[in-house]
């Protein structure tokens, strides 16, 4: 307490009030400095499928009730911290584009990305962009071009290709050189349609539905991007897909950003041997934190798109927890002594780096 010599009762009271005000101000400042600073966190977009009915091959009728598209958009609108949605071109097989546009606007959202469904129908069973039947291949490439047209109608900045049907299951099933020629040519055709105003994001995944998906890893994805050498064609990192491929998702960010090629992120978590599509931050805490650190360090400016399949959970609750987890972890990074970490990394020692990192929690 401040020493108060030779003061009148009024002066004492005023001095104490002043002291209290200062203390309160200091406490307020301290509290503010501890508040999550999430303003520079990438924005969140919810894949509408996260909020829909989920099914797998063991429960093909779905684990929960059907959620129509308009309801999915309304749920997305209620999510705190979510500013956008991702959709699929096939969402519009039975839904009017204008109605969708109105609903998204009513919820104060924007469409951030249009994904291309060239895997969900039987005709693509043996392949889409690489199908050896020119008619089926042409249907698939047209579907990619349709995503470009839809992205423009919806005001989305990008469209995406996850070519999950393009791959093989058995040895000797495909001729690899021809297959790769067809794949890259198909992507190039869609890229030409997207130019110059739309970005194209190529999403990689190791396997499923094929035992071997051709665009399998960040390296395979990057090989395609470098061969195409088109500034508006880049990659999408799906966190769980990177784990499946035994990658460090943070390193995958650095590899793509080395060439300014990280266009979109699909956020989720997984155990690492399957595409579990779980809530971010629930399994791989440190790996997720490292991923966020390098998104920040490598100046990733895109969206964090939630791509989850909450089979047995409520989609809205799972999506909200996803945003809350990632925002909290992003805020946690503000407490990291980056200079100390970089100095520790120069030693190349695990103990030295862990000693810096563990202070965030322990
Ligand atoms: Fe994804």
Boltz pocket constraint, residues with backbone or C-beta under 6 A from the ligand:
constraints:
  - pocket:
      binder: B
      contacts: [[A, 203], [A, 238], [A, 266], [A, 307]]
      max_distance: 6.0
